[in-house]
Amino acid sequence: MELRAERRAGTVILQPVGRIDHHTADGFNEALLPHLEACKAGGDRLLFVLSALEYISSAGLRVLMIATKRTKPAGGEIALATSRGSKPLAARHSGQSRRVQDWWR
């Protein structure tokens, strides 16, 4: 799993590439930490673009949900984007698809 980051006008676009599963979820979490610390009211907004993911397991979704919970009290904004309206398979099976928001303009 690789995490690409690009800044655009107050938004950090994060694109995980490959697979996020129980083997790579801890590394994904560690790679997110500096971005989560900057995600607060008046700080960076985070947009996760999931289109380059081959697979995301419930362990990967857990990392994303915890990230949202960590930044919310500080006023941080996090959004998820998938490719053309598709939801990650684990999101559909875990009942979390309502939390996955498409941000395509």
C-alpha positions in Angstrom: 0.0 0.0 0.0 1.3 3.4 -1.0 -0.3 6.8 0.1 0.0 9.6 -2.4 -0.6 13.2 -1.1 -1.2 16.4 -3.1 -2.2 19.8 -1.7 -4.8 22.0 -3.6 -6.0 25.2 -2.0 -6.5 24.1 1.6 -7.4 20.5 0.7 -5.0 17.6 1.0 -5.9 14.9 -1.5 -4.8 11.5 -0.3 -4.8 8.6 -2.6 -4.1 5.2 -1.2 -2.8 2.8 -3.9 -3.0 -1.0 -3.8 -4.6 -3.0 -1.0 -5.6 -2.0 2.5 -6.2 -5.1 4.6 -5.2 -6.5 8.0 -1.5 -6.7 6.8 -1.3 -3.0 5.7 -3.9 -1.2 7.8 -1.4 -0.3 10.5 1.0 1.2 7.9 -1.9 3.1 6.4 -2.8 4.5 9.8 0.8 5.6 10.5 1.0 7.3 7.1 -2.2 9.3 7.9 -1.1 10.6 11.3 0.6 13.8 10.1 -2.3 14.6 7.8 -4.8 14.0 10.6 -3.0 16.4 13.0 -3.4 19.2 10.4 -7.0 18.4 9.8 -8.9 20.8 12.0 -11.1 24.0 11.8 -9.1 26.5 9.9 -6.6 23.8 8.9 -6.4 21.3 6.1 -9.4 19.4 4.7 -8.8 15.9 3.7 -10.2 14.2 0.6 -9.5 10.5 0.2 -9.6 9.4 -3.4 -10.2 5.6 -3.3 -10.2 5.0 -7.1 -6.7 3.4 -7.0 -7.5 0.9 -4.3 -7.6 -2.7 -5.5 -9.2 -3.7 -2.2 -10.1 -2.3 1.2 -11.1 -4.6 4.0 -13.0 -3.9 7.2 -9.6 -3.2 8.9 -9.0 -0.4 6.3 -12.5 1.0 6.8 -11.9 1.0 10.5 -8.8 3.2 10.0 -10.9 5.7 8.0 -13.7 5.7 10.5 -11.3 6.3 13.4 -9.7 9.1 11.4 -13.0 10.8 11.0 -13.8 10.4 14.7 -10.4 11.9 15.6 -10.7 15.0 13.5 -14.4 15.8 14.1 -14.0 17.3 17.6 -11.4 19.7 16.2 -13.7 20.8 13.4 -11.8 18.8 10.7 -13.4 17.9 7.4 -12.9 14.5 5.7 -14.6 13.2 2.6 -14.2 10.1 0.6 -14.4 9.8 -3.2 -14.8 6.6 -5.1 -14.7 6.0 -8.9 -17.9 7.0 -10.5 -20.3 6.2 -7.7 -19.0 2.8 -6.8 -18.6 2.0 -3.1 -15.8 -0.2 -1.8 -16.9 -3.8 -1.5 -16.2 -3.9 2.3 -18.3 -0.7 2.8 -21.3 -2.4 1.2 -20.9 -5.5 3.2 -20.2 -3.8 6.5 -23.2 -1.5 6.3 -21.0 1.6 6.1 -21.8 2.6 2.6 -24.0 5.5 3.9 -20.8 7.0 5.3 -19.0 6.9 1.9 -19.7 10.2 0.1 -18.8 10.7 -3.6 -17.2 14.0 -4.3 -17.0 14.1 -8.1 -17.6 17.4 -9.8 
